[in-house]
Amino acid sequence: MNGQIWQQIEYHYHYHYAYMPKVLVYSSGGVFKMKVDGVDKAVGVQRLK
């Protein structure tokens, strides 16, 4: 919603359909992690824009 674009950099597959889920991007030990509402595991991401 804010125009930022992030790319997943570590493998994790989990099928979960949700229309516009809440997402939290946070720093953890020098790496950014993304937590999607309804998915248990956070995955590593890098900012593209």
Secondary structure, 3 states (H helix, E strand, C coil): CCCCCEEECCCCCCCCCCCCCCEEEEEECCEEEEEECCCCCCEEEEECC
